[in-house]
Amino acid sequence: MPDQTSWWQRVLARIAPPPENSLARPEVRSALLNGLKPKTRSQRPEYHQGDWMFATGAPGNRPFAIRLHRFLRDHIPILKSVVWTWTRLAVSPHRFEIVGDVDAGTRERAEAVLDALDRRIYPERVVRFGGFDALLIQFFNTLFTDGAVAGELSLLPSRKGLDRFDFIDTASLDFKPDTTGHWRLEQIHDDRRINLDSAAIFYLPLDADAGRPAGKSLLGAVGFVSRIEQELVRDMQRAMSNAGYHRLHVSIRPPAQAPGELDDDYTARANSYFDATTRALRDLDVDDNPITWDDVDIEHVGPSGQISGSRNWYLNHRAMIEDVIAGCHLAPFMLGYSYGTTQTWARFKYEMVGRQIATLQRAASRFCEWIAGIELALAGVDVPVRHTFDNRLEFDRRERFEADRAEMELVLRQMEAGLVNVEDAKRRLGLN
């Protein structure tokens, strides 16, 4: 009997919270940077990706929705490509810069402190020297999938520097208004609510609404359309398997019965002729041609309108793909789908995506500056630090050069005309 379970039900059947006591490390170290003595252990579990087996819940339930989005990201190719592309676009080459008038010795010491921090900041010690590159990849991957990212800084036992940044499973987070009406971040663990109001805690939502600080997953708007797309792929697979390819249909007209020929002799002669013709056709090589009497007909057999049906399926599937990609704020060509767009139009769409990436990178830069500032303060190095991403590409290098030269010439002419002073000119040219 065919499986009547819907695709959606089968997905839900594979998602569940991890079983009790299944966390690899149920506790993480706490780093209270507000002057209190740091604890060696806290009851806050780390981020853990379990093997989901079964779940009871509804898509409106936030922890359930997060687990569902993780499942969709890991098992549906186009959604995996979407999150992968957004994450890698966001984690462009980046660096820390010491800003301001700092002497050479202090600058060199600050750079050494940040370089040492980069070697140990990633929480998973198995990934040696993952650094800020690996940290930001997990940062954006979690942000796009879960709709939020959270974590906790921990101190070295000597309290002279940061040890690492541990990610917190956002599915375990909840919000509760305090007496002043502001939201308080809490974590639910073993039916207990743990207050995360600490200077060591970092939390960033994606597209949070007023009165709803939980954030929204990048995949939140495409779950239903993705289900239809997967059903379409499955139906096409079944249809193609049933229709198959064009085959040869060989029909043999039985010979006429000779006058006075007994029925048994006629039947034996007809079957013998049929078997001989069948063997002759089966022994044909690829480049051989069948030679028979004119009582053998050979024709192609296949589904009628196969090309038209495939074309309709392609158009329907393309519409679903475009709907999924639009819900994830990307253009089809960025995921390998080419529909004949011109280079100018493709570059415009990439520029649009780049501007969206820049807004997300600013929040990530402040996250990195927060970590670096604490590390430098603990090391006794009082210098301002700035984190930047480099989103420049080689294909538009000449255009950017021409634009920069035109901007410089305009500022110089304005300065010569007395419209701006030297300090304003430097600021506009990014020299301050």
C-alpha positions as CSV (number, residue, x, y, z in Angstrom):
1,M,0.0,0.0,0.0
2,P,1.5,3.4,-0.9
3,D,2.6,5.7,1.8
4,Q,-0.2,8.2,2.3
5,T,1.8,10.3,4.8
6,S,2.3,13.8,3.5
7,W,5.7,15.4,3.0
8,W,5.1,17.8,5.8
9,Q,4.2,15.1,8.3
10,R,7.3,13.1,7.3
11,V,9.4,16.2,8.0
12,L,7.8,16.7,11.4
13,A,8.4,13.1,12.3
14,R,12.1,13.6,11.9
15,I,12.4,16.6,14.1
16,A,12.5,16.5,17.9
17,P,14.4,18.1,20.8
18,P,17.5,16.1,21.8
19,P,16.9,13.5,24.5
20,E,17.8,14.2,28.0
21,N,21.4,14.2,29.0
22,S,22.5,14.0,25.4
23,L,24.6,17.1,25.3
24,A,28.2,16.5,24.7
25,R,29.1,19.1,27.3
26,P,26.1,20.2,29.4
27,E,27.8,23.2,31.0
28,V,29.9,26.1,29.8
29,R,32.1,28.4,31.7
30,S,30.8,31.8,32.7
31,A,32.7,35.0,32.5
32,L,31.0,37.8,34.5
33,L,33.0,40.8,33.4
34,N,31.2,43.2,35.8
35,G,33.7,42.8,38.6
36,L,32.3,39.6,40.1
37,K,34.4,36.5,40.6
38,P,34.0,34.3,37.5
39,K,32.4,31.0,38.0
40,T,34.2,27.9,36.9
41,R,31.0,26.3,35.7
42,S,27.4,27.4,35.0
43,Q,24.3,25.5,34.3
44,R,23.9,26.9,30.8
45,P,24.1,24.3,28.1
46,E,26.1,24.9,24.9
47,Y,24.7,25.0,21.4
48,H,24.1,21.5,20.4
49,Q,22.8,20.1,17.1
50,G,21.0,16.8,17.9
51,D,19.6,14.1,15.7
52,W,16.0,14.9,15.6
53,M,13.8,11.8,15.7
54,F,10.3,12.9,16.7
55,A,8.6,16.1,17.8
56,T,5.2,17.1,19.1
57,G,4.5,20.8,18.5
58,A,3.2,23.3,16.0
59,P,5.1,25.5,13.6
60,G,4.0,28.5,15.7
61,N,6.1,27.2,18.5
62,R,9.4,29.0,18.4
63,P,11.8,26.2,19.5
64,F,10.0,23.8,17.1
65,A,10.2,26.3,14.2
66,I,13.9,26.7,14.8
67,R,14.5,23.0,14.6
68,L,12.3,22.8,11.5
69,H,14.4,25.6,9.8
70,R,17.6,23.7,10.6
71,F,16.1,20.5,9.1
72,L,15.1,22.4,5.9
73,R,18.5,24.0,5.7
74,D,20.3,20.6,6.0
75,H,18.0,18.5,3.7
76,I,16.7,20.7,0.9
77,P,19.4,21.6,-1.6
78,I,18.2,25.1,-2.6
79,L,17.7,26.2,1.0
80,K,21.1,24.9,1.9
81,S,22.6,26.8,-1.0
82,V,20.7,30.0,0.1
83,V,22.1,29.9,3.7
84,W,25.6,28.9,2.4
85,T,25.6,31.8,-0.1
86,W,24.4,34.4,2.4
87,T,26.9,33.2,5.0
88,R,29.9,33.3,2.7
89,L,28.9,36.6,1.2
90,A,28.7,38.1,4.7
91,V,32.0,36.7,5.8
92,S,34.1,38.6,3.3
93,P,37.8,39.4,4.1
94,H,37.9,41.3,7.4
95,R,40.4,42.8,9.7
96,F,40.9,44.8,12.9
97,E,42.4,48.3,12.7
98,I,43.9,50.4,15.5
99,V,42.5,53.9,15.0
100,G,43.6,57.2,16.4
101,D,47.1,58.6,17.2
102,V,48.8,55.6,18.8
103,D,52.6,55.2,19.2
104,A,54.3,52.4,17.4
105,G,55.0,50.3,20.5
106,T,51.4,50.4,21.7
107,R,50.1,49.6,18.3
108,E,52.4,46.6,18.0
109,R,51.3,45.3,21.4
110,A,47.7,45.8,20.6
111,E,48.1,43.8,17.3
112,A,49.9,41.0,19.2
113,V,47.0,40.8,21.7
114,L,44.4,40.6,19.0
115,D,46.5,38.0,17.1
116,A,46.7,35.8,20.2
117,L,42.9,36.3,20.7
118,D,42.2,35.1,17.2
119,R,44.0,31.8,17.9
120,R,41.7,30.9,20.8
121,I,38.4,32.7,20.4
122,Y,36.6,30.0,18.5
123,P,34.9,27.7,21.0
124,E,35.5,24.3,19.5
125,R,39.1,23.3,20.4
126,V,38.9,20.5,17.9
127,V,39.0,23.2,15.1
128,R,42.4,24.5,15.9
129,F,43.0,28.2,15.1
130,G,39.5,28.6,13.7
131,G,39.7,32.2,14.8
132,F,37.3,35.0,13.9
133,D,36.8,33.5,10.4
134,A,35.2,30.3,11.8
135,L,33.4,32.3,14.5
136,L,31.8,34.6,12.0
137,I,30.8,31.8,9.7
138,Q,28.9,30.1,12.6
139,F,27.6,33.5,13.6
140,F,26.0,34.3,10.3
141,N,24.9,30.7,9.7
142,T,23.0,30.7,13.0
143,L,21.7,34.2,12.4
144,F,20.2,33.3,9.0
145,T,18.8,29.9,10.1
146,D,17.5,30.6,13.6
147,G,16.7,34.3,13.1
148,A,19.0,35.2,16.1
149,V,22.4,34.4,17.5
150,A,23.5,34.3,21.1
151,G,26.6,33.5,23.0
152,E,28.7,34.0,26.1
153,L,32.2,35.2,26.6
154,S,34.4,33.3,29.1
155,L,37.6,34.4,30.8
156,L,40.9,32.7,31.1
157,P,41.6,31.4,34.6
158,S,44.2,34.2,35.0
159,R,41.5,36.8,34.2
160,K,44.0,38.5,32.0
161,G,42.2,37.8,28.8
162,L,39.3,36.1,27.1
163,D,39.2,32.4,26.7
164,R,36.5,31.9,24.0
165,F,33.0,32.7,22.8
166,D,30.5,29.9,23.4
167,F,27.4,29.9,21.2
168,I,24.0,29.3,23.0
169,D,21.3,27.3,21.4
170,T,18.7,29.9,20.4
171,A,15.9,27.3,20.6
172,S,16.3,27.3,24.3
173,L,15.9,31.1,24.7
174,D,12.8,32.9,25.8
175,F,11.8,36.5,26.7
176,K,10.0,37.7,29.7
177,P,9.0,41.4,30.5
178,D,10.5,42.7,33.7
179,T,8.8,45.2,36.1
180,T,9.9,48.1,34.0
181,G,8.3,46.7,30.8
182,H,11.6,45.8,29.2
183,W,12.3,42.4,27.8
184,R,14.6,40.1,29.8
185,L,16.5,37.4,28.1
186,E,16.2,34.0,29.7
187,Q,17.1,30.4,28.9
188,I,14.9,27.4,29.6
189,H,16.8,24.3,30.8
190,D,15.3,21.4,32.6
191,D,12.2,23.3,33.4
192,R,14.2,26.1,34.9
193,R,14.5,29.7,33.6
194,I,18.0,31.1,33.8
195,N,18.4,34.8,33.7
196,L,20.9,35.8,31.0
197,D,21.2,39.5,32.1
198,S,25.1,39.5,32.1
199,A,27.8,41.6,30.6
200,A,29.2,38.5,29.1
201,I,26.1,37.6,27.1
202,F,25.6,38.7,23.5
203,Y,22.3,38.5,21.6
204,L,21.4,39.7,18.1
205,P,18.0,39.1,16.4
206,L,17.4,39.3,12.7
207,D,14.6,41.6,11.6
208,A,13.0,41.8,15.1
209,D,9.7,43.6,15.5
210,A,8.6,46.0,18.2
211,G,7.3,43.8,21.0
212,R,8.8,40.7,19.4
213,P,12.6,40.6,20.0
214,A,13.0,36.9,18.9
215,G,13.9,37.7,15.3
216,K,12.9,36.0,12.1
217,S,14.6,33.2,10.3
218,L,15.7,33.8,6.7
219,L,13.8,30.6,5.9
220,G,10.6,31.5,7.7
221,A,8.8,32.8,4.6
222,V,9.6,29.8,2.3
223,G,8.7,26.7,4.2
224,F,5.3,26.2,2.5
225,V,6.6,27.0,-1.0
226,S,9.6,24.7,-0.4
227,R,7.2,21.9,0.4
228,I,5.4,22.4,-2.9
229,E,8.7,22.5,-4.7
230,Q,9.8,19.2,-3.2
231,E,6.4,17.6,-3.9
232,L,6.8,18.8,-7.5
233,V,10.3,17.2,-7.8
234,R,9.0,13.9,-6.3
235,D,6.0,13.8,-8.6
236,M,8.3,14.5,-11.6
237,Q,10.5,11.6,-10.5
238,R,7.6,9.2,-10.3
239,A,6.2,10.4,-13.6
240,M,9.5,10.0,-15.4
241,S,10.1,6.6,-13.8
242,N,6.7,5.4,-15.0
243,A,7.0,6.9,-18.5
244,G,10.6,5.9,-19.0
245,Y,12.3,6.4,-22.4
246,H,11.0,5.6,-25.9
247,R,11.2,1.9,-26.7
248,L,10.8,-0.3,-29.8
249,H,7.6,-2.1,-30.2
250,V,7.9,-5.1,-32.6
251,S,4.7,-6.6,-33.8
252,I,4.7,-9.9,-35.8
253,R,1.7,-11.0,-37.8
254,P,1.2,-14.7,-37.6
255,P,1.6,-16.7,-40.9
256,A,-1.4,-18.0,-42.7
257,Q,-2.4,-21.6,-42.0
258,A,-1.6,-23.9,-45.0
259,P,-4.5,-25.9,-46.5
260,G,-4.7,-29.3,-44.8
261,E,-2.3,-28.2,-42.0
262,L,-3.3,-29.5,-38.6
263,D,-4.0,-27.0,-35.9
264,D,-1.2,-28.3,-33.7
265,D,1.3,-28.2,-36.5
266,Y,0.3,-24.7,-37.4
267,T,0.6,-23.5,-33.8
268,A,4.0,-25.0,-33.5
269,R,5.2,-23.4,-36.8
270,A,3.8,-20.0,-35.8
271,N,5.5,-20.1,-32.4
272,S,8.8,-21.3,-33.9
273,Y,8.7,-18.4,-36.4
274,F,7.9,-15.9,-33.6
275,D,10.8,-17.3,-31.4
276,A,13.2,-17.1,-34.4
277,T,12.3,-13.5,-35.1
278,T,12.6,-12.6,-31.5
279,R,16.1,-14.1,-31.2
280,A,17.2,-12.3,-34.4
281,L,16.1,-8.9,-33.0
282,R,17.6,-9.5,-29.6
283,D,21.0,-10.3,-31.2
284,L,21.1,-7.0,-33.0
285,D,24.2,-4.9,-32.2
286,V,24.0,-1.2,-31.9
287,D,24.9,-0.5,-35.5
288,D,23.0,-3.5,-37.0
289,N,19.7,-3.2,-38.8
290,P,16.8,-5.7,-38.6
291,I,15.9,-7.6,-41.9
292,T,12.6,-9.4,-41.8
293,W,9.6,-10.3,-44.0
294,D,7.0,-7.6,-44.4
295,D,4.9,-9.2,-41.7
296,V,7.0,-7.6,-39.0
297,D,6.3,-4.0,-37.9
298,I,8.8,-1.9,-35.8
299,E,7.7,1.4,-34.2
300,H,8.6,3.6,-31.3
301,V,6.5,3.5,-28.1
302,G,6.5,6.4,-25.6
303,P,4.3,8.8,-23.9
304,S,2.5,11.3,-26.1
305,G,3.4,14.9,-25.6
306,Q,6.5,14.1,-23.5
307,I,8.3,17.3,-24.6
308,S,5.3,19.4,-23.8
309,G,4.9,17.8,-20.4
310,S,8.6,18.3,-19.6
311,R,8.3,21.9,-20.6
312,N,5.3,22.5,-18.4
313,W,7.1,20.8,-15.4
314,Y,10.2,23.0,-16.0
315,L,8.1,26.2,-16.0
316,N,6.2,25.1,-12.8
317,H,9.4,24.1,-11.1
318,R,11.1,27.4,-12.1
319,A,8.3,29.4,-10.7
320,M,8.6,27.5,-7.4
321,I,12.4,28.0,-7.4
322,E,12.1,31.7,-8.1
323,D,9.5,32.1,-5.3
324,V,11.9,30.4,-2.8
325,I,14.8,32.5,-3.9
326,A,12.8,35.7,-3.7
327,G,11.7,34.8,-0.1
328,C,15.4,34.5,0.8
329,H,16.3,37.9,-0.7
330,L,18.6,36.6,-3.4
331,A,18.7,36.5,-7.2
332,P,18.5,33.2,-9.2
333,F,22.0,33.7,-10.8
334,M,23.6,33.8,-7.4
335,L,22.5,30.2,-6.8
336,G,23.6,28.9,-10.2
337,Y,20.3,29.4,-12.0
338,S,20.8,31.3,-15.3
339,Y,17.8,32.7,-17.1
340,G,19.6,34.7,-19.7
341,T,20.1,37.9,-17.7
342,T,22.5,40.5,-19.0
343,Q,25.7,41.3,-17.3
344,T,24.6,44.8,-16.4
345,W,21.3,43.5,-14.8
346,A,23.2,40.8,-12.9
347,R,25.7,43.3,-11.6
348,F,22.9,45.6,-10.4
349,K,21.3,42.8,-8.5
350,Y,24.6,41.8,-6.9
351,E,25.2,45.4,-5.9
352,M,21.7,45.4,-4.3
353,V,22.7,42.2,-2.4
354,G,26.0,43.8,-1.4
355,R,24.1,46.7,0.2
356,Q,22.0,44.3,2.2
357,I,25.2,42.4,3.3
358,A,26.7,45.7,4.5
359,T,23.9,46.3,6.9
360,L,24.4,42.9,8.5
361,Q,28.2,43.2,8.6
362,R,27.9,46.4,10.6
363,A,26.2,44.5,13.4
364,A,28.9,41.8,13.1
365,S,31.7,44.4,13.2
366,R,30.2,45.8,16.4
367,F,30.2,42.3,17.8
368,C,33.9,41.8,16.9
369,E,34.7,45.3,18.3
370,W,32.9,44.4,21.5
371,I,35.1,41.2,21.9
372,A,38.3,43.0,20.9
373,G,37.7,46.0,23.2
374,I,37.2,43.7,26.2
375,E,40.3,41.7,25.4
376,L,42.5,44.9,25.0
377,A,41.1,46.2,28.3
378,L,41.9,43.0,30.2
379,A,45.4,43.2,28.7
380,G,45.9,46.7,29.8
381,V,46.1,48.2,26.3
382,D,44.0,51.4,26.1
383,V,43.5,51.9,22.3
384,P,40.4,52.2,20.2
385,V,39.9,49.4,17.7
386,R,37.7,49.2,14.6
387,H,36.6,46.1,12.6
388,T,35.9,46.3,8.9
389,F,34.9,44.0,6.1
390,D,36.4,44.3,2.6
391,N,33.6,43.7,0.0
392,R,35.5,45.0,-3.0
393,L,35.6,42.7,-6.0
394,E,38.1,42.6,-8.9
395,F,35.5,42.8,-11.7
396,D,34.6,46.4,-10.9
397,R,38.1,47.6,-10.0
398,R,38.5,49.9,-12.9
399,E,35.1,51.5,-12.4
400,R,35.9,52.1,-8.7
401,F,39.2,53.6,-9.6
402,E,37.5,56.1,-12.0
403,A,34.9,56.9,-9.4
404,D,37.5,57.5,-6.7
405,R,39.6,59.7,-9.0
406,A,36.6,61.8,-10.0
407,E,35.7,62.2,-6.3
408,M,39.2,63.3,-5.4
409,E,39.4,65.8,-8.3
410,L,36.0,67.3,-7.2
411,V,37.2,67.7,-3.6
412,L,40.5,69.3,-4.6
413,R,38.7,71.8,-6.8
414,Q,36.3,72.7,-4.0
415,M,39.2,73.1,-1.6
416,E,41.1,75.4,-4.2
417,A,37.9,77.4,-4.5
418,G,37.7,77.9,-0.8
419,L,34.4,75.9,-0.4
420,V,35.9,73.4,2.0
421,N,38.9,73.5,4.3
422,V,41.7,70.9,4.4
423,E,40.2,69.0,7.3
424,D,36.8,68.6,5.6
425,A,38.6,67.5,2.4
426,K,40.5,64.8,4.3
427,R,37.3,63.6,6.0
428,R,35.5,63.4,2.6
429,L,38.4,61.4,1.1
430,G,38.5,59.1,4.1
431,L,42.0,60.3,5.2
432,N,41.0,61.1,8.8
